[in-house]
Amino acid sequence: QVQLVESGGGSVQPGDSLKLSCATSGFIFSSQTMLWYRQAPGKEREFVARSVGLYGIFGYADSVKGRFTVARENAKNILYLQMRDLAPEETGVYYCKVEAFDTWGQGTQVTVSS
């Protein structure tokens, strides 16, 4: 079955960078569109970034454009999210998801605080 394991979160200061990883299994990673979401405390989960599997096409929420970069390593079935210049309001749990499947990983906590 589809499995998603996010990692790489942590506590950082405003302006810092962080790189998240999502290890996947149970499906053909290279052909699937992968998504990153985040959920701040007390708020709904929101879209962050998209990586279209076969075409090298990427998409981002307006709030992260120019600061976040999504990448994928198809040979290892891993999705990444490089985040730069983080702000306190970006604190939350970050999740990866396969667009085609209704499965979520456990997420990884990112805390941005001075």
C-alpha positions in Angstrom: 0.0 0.0 0.0 1.0 3.6 -0.3 3.4 4.7 2.4 4.7 8.2 3.0 7.3 9.1 5.6 8.2 12.8 6.1 11.3 13.9 7.9 13.7 16.8 8.2 11.6 19.1 10.3 12.9 20.9 13.3 13.1 24.2 15.2 14.7 27.1 13.4 14.9 30.8 13.7 13.2 33.3 11.3 15.2 33.6 8.1 16.7 30.1 8.4 16.5 27.3 5.9 15.3 23.7 6.2 15.1 20.8 3.8 12.3 18.3 4.2 12.2 14.8 2.8 9.4 12.4 2.0 10.3 8.8 1.5 7.6 6.9 -0.4 6.7 3.3 -1.3 3.8 1.3 -2.7 3.4 3.0 -6.0 5.3 4.1 -9.1 6.8 7.3 -7.8 8.3 8.6 -11.0 4.9 8.8 -12.7 2.9 10.4 -10.0 2.2 14.0 -9.1 3.4 14.7 -5.6 2.2 17.5 -3.3 3.4 19.2 -0.2 0.9 20.6 2.3 1.2 22.2 5.7 -1.1 22.8 8.6 -0.5 25.5 11.1 -1.9 25.2 14.6 -5.7 25.9 14.6 -5.8 26.2 10.8 -6.8 24.1 7.9 -4.2 22.2 5.8 -3.0 24.3 2.9 -1.3 23.5 -0.4 2.4 24.4 -0.6 4.0 22.9 -3.7 3.5 20.4 -6.5 5.8 18.2 -8.6 4.3 16.7 -11.7 6.0 13.3 -12.1 6.7 12.8 -15.8 7.1 16.4 -17.0 9.3 18.2 -14.5 6.6 20.7 -13.9 6.5 22.4 -10.5 3.9 24.7 -8.9 3.9 26.7 -5.7 1.5 28.6 -3.4 2.0 32.3 -3.9 3.2 32.6 -0.3 6.2 30.4 -0.9 7.2 31.3 -4.5 10.8 32.2 -4.7 11.7 30.7 -1.3 10.6 27.1 -1.5 11.8 24.6 -4.0 10.3 21.1 -4.6 12.5 18.4 -6.0 12.3 14.7 -6.5 14.8 11.8 -6.7 13.0 9.3 -8.7 15.7 6.6 -8.4 15.1 6.7 -4.6 11.4 7.5 -4.6 12.0 10.5 -2.4 10.4 13.9 -2.6 12.1 17.0 -1.2 11.1 20.5 -0.1 13.9 23.0 0.3 12.6 26.0 2.3 14.5 29.3 2.6 13.9 32.4 4.6 11.3 30.8 6.9 8.9 33.0 8.9 7.1 32.3 12.2 3.8 32.0 10.4 5.1 29.0 8.6 5.2 27.0 11.7 3.2 23.8 11.4 3.2 20.2 10.4 4.3 19.6 6.8 2.9 16.6 4.8 3.6 15.1 1.5 0.8 13.4 -0.6 0.4 11.6 -3.8 -2.2 13.5 -5.7 -3.9 10.4 -7.0 -4.3 8.7 -3.6 -6.1 9.7 -0.4 -3.2 8.8 1.9 -1.3 11.0 4.3 1.9 10.5 6.1 2.4 11.4 9.7 4.0 14.7 8.8 7.0 16.5 10.1 6.9 19.4 12.5 8.5 22.7 11.5 8.8 25.4 14.2 10.0 28.9 13.3 10.6 31.0 16.3 13.1 33.4 17.7 
